[in-house]
Amino acid sequence: MSEAPQPTAAAEKQHSARVLPALVLAMLAFSVVQTAVVPILPSLAKELNVSGSSITWLMTANLLSAAVLTPLLGRFGDLRGRKPMLLISLAGLVIGSGIAVSTHSFSWLVIARVLQGAGGGVLPLAISIVRDELPRQKVTGGVAAISASMGVGSGLGLVATGLLLEHWNYKSIFWMGLIFGLIAFLLVIFRVPKDPVVDKNGGVDPLGALTLAGWLSALLIAVSQGNDWGWTSTKTLGLFAVAAVVALIWGIIEVKVAHPLVDMKMMARPAVAFTNVSGLLIGFGMYGSFLVISNFTQTPAKLAHYGFTASVLHAGILLLPSALGSMVAAPVGALLIARSGPRLPLVLGGAFGAVSMAFLALQHDHQYDIYLAALVFGLGVGLAYAAMPAFINGAVPPEQSGIANGMNAVLRTVGGAIGTATMSAILTGDTMKFPIPLPIQLPTLDAYKHAYWVTAAMCLIAALVPFAIRQVRTAGQPAPELAADREPAKTGA
């Protein structure tokens, strides 16, 4: 590993003002692109003349690509430089958006969504760059801003989709991703400096990368398609079995090789392992709640006797407080982390999520119920996302920051896929019966209540998990074993 000389205070201040906005915009660009298509999948199915089950591949392909590429880009950033990998990540987002704008083919649109998934690498790479470039007293706030941008961008993406569809067609959504991505790409080129930390002693682990991609692919395809194929079908169970076997092989490989893609000892540290569990559960709650609330608000009230007959735009506006809540939570989370460590904001994040979903299970008759629940849930997501990188960065050395945060991002994605599939299964498993057949199936109100309660339970568990971490540190306070690793060896005279 090589480290550049520490910059002066004036240079640090200049770096803070130049670097952070570029990284936040990059994170916003990816999160907006990832969620913007969610509300328009039914209309895209009609536009592209494909079945409802096939159109879900536009989300599955993106989630799968992000899950596989995020840790790989994070690790290559540790090895060869964060800025080059961040540019590759954004280039994938831009090229994918460009293809989506130029095609009317469903197959090419799936390919475009795969390329856009490369943007998932922005999160771990941006967090590592903040840790490298910003002065220590600003690292916590910078990391919190980037991580919370995931929740902000997801909420804004839903609103932007509705606004664009009110005046243009679905292509405008991909134009939005293309423009955001290009601006972020240019800002990174001109504002992010060359990496001060590169792990030159590390090596590439192609077999570890291949097996990681294998088990993640099998798992996410099974989870995403389980509702359509059937959870007990041969394809679904077979993919779950493949995922389990390949994951075991991957773990064995990572323990044996000299330069693993993922250091399993690092992953087993309590601050990393339990934070990853929380990440999976919070991801479940965020993506699951977006699906349930969006569907609930768009339900025709006269037919179902619940819901608000909302348009895509109206549904996005009802969820807009979640983005505002995440925006507010970033500086609040940074302040709490600086004062008492990352445990409190992570606990509060899960607790706020649980309270908001439990509230909706009990009270959902008025639009202001949705506004209030979305605001509280957004606060929770923002606090949790601000705290998770602080836990991880306090437990790993700088040269492992990219892969450690990358695996946390992967588990958030996996949690999101599981949450979406679980909510879909609950809603489709209990539908209303009408005297005459209808072209759509409407879940019963009880189905929505069950979905809210399940999401609340997952968030509550996420709030309890941090208490399993005994020692709490921030990025500026390395764990004792890390400090010992960095002490020069004593030699005899």
C-alpha positions, 0 to 999 in steps of 0.5 A: 500500500502507498500513501500520499503525503497529507495535504495542508489544511487549506488544501483539505478545505478546498478538497471538501468543497470540490469533492463532496458535491460531485460524489453526492450527485453521482450517488443521486444519479444512480439511485434515481435511475435504479428506482425511476422505472418501478412505477411505470413497469405496467405501462412499459409492458403495454408499450413494449408488448411484453407480459407482466412477468417479463417486464419485471426483468427490467428491475431484476437485471438492474438489481443483479448487475448492481449486486455483482458489480458493486463489490467488484468495482469496490475491490478494484478501487482498493487495488488500482484507484477509486477515481478510475473505478468510479468513472467506469461505474458512471460510464456504465450508467451513462452508456446504459441510459444512452441505449435505453433512450435510443431503443424500442426493443425490450431485449436492448432495454434489459441490456441497458438496465444491466449496464446501468447497474454498474452505477451501484459501484458509486456507493463504496467508491464514493465512501472510500474517496471521502475517507481518503480526501476529506479532513478527519472531522468532516469524514463522518458528515461526508459519508452520511451525506453520500449514504443518505443520498441513496434514500433521497434519490430513490424518493425523488426518482419516483416523483420525477417519473410522475412529472415526466410522464405527465408531459412526455413518454417513458423515454424521458425517464432514461433521458433524465438518467443520461443527463444526471450521469453525464454531469456526475461523470464530468464533475468526477473527472474535474473535481475528484483528485488522484487516489492517495491510497492504493493497495499495491500489495493486493492481488486479483482473485478471479475465481472468487469474483466468478463464484461471488457473481454465481451465487448472487445471480442464482439467489437474486433470480430465484428471489425476483422470479419466485412469484411468477415461477412459484416458490416450490417450482423446480426452477426456483428451488434449483436456483436456491440450491445452486446459490447455497452450494456456490456460496459455500464454495466461494467462502472456501476459496476466499479463506484459501487464496493469498489475495481474496476478493473478500477478506472473510476475517474482515467480514466476520468482525462483529461491527461488519457482520452485524452491520451487514445484517442491519443493511439487509433488513433496512434494504428489505424495509425500504424497497418493500415499503416503496412497493406497498405504499405506491400500490396502495395509493394507486388503488381505485378507491371506488372499486376497492373501498381503500386507496386514493386512486392516485396517478403515478405522479400523485403516488410519487408526491405522497412518497416525497416526504421520505426523500425529505426525511432522508435529506434531514437525517444525513446531518442529524446522523452525522452529529449523533455519530460524532457525539456518541458513535454510530449505534444510536442512529442505526437503532433509531433508523430501524425504530423509525421504520418500524413505527411508521409501518406499524402506523400505516397498518393501523391508520391509512384512511387519509393522505396525510397518514401516508405523508407522515409515515413516509416522512418518518420512514425517510428519517429512519432510512437516512439515519440507518444509511448514515450509520452503516458506513461509520460502523464499517469504516471503524472496523476495516483499514483504508485499503479494504474500505471499498470492498467492505462497503461494497458488500454492505451495499450488496446486502442492501440490494439483496434485502431490497430484492427479498423485500420486493418479492415478499411484499408481492407475494403477500399482495398477490396471495390475498386478492378481492373477489368480484361478481364479474371478472376484472382485467386486474387483481386487487389485494384485499385491505388485510393483505396490505395490513399484513405487508405493513406489519411484516415490514415493521417487524423487519425494521424492528429487528434491524433496530435490535441488531446493533446491540450485538456490537459491543465496541463502537467506533467511527472511521477515525478510531480504528479497532485495536487489531487494526492499530496493532497491524499498523505498528512497525515490527520491533527488530533487534539491534 
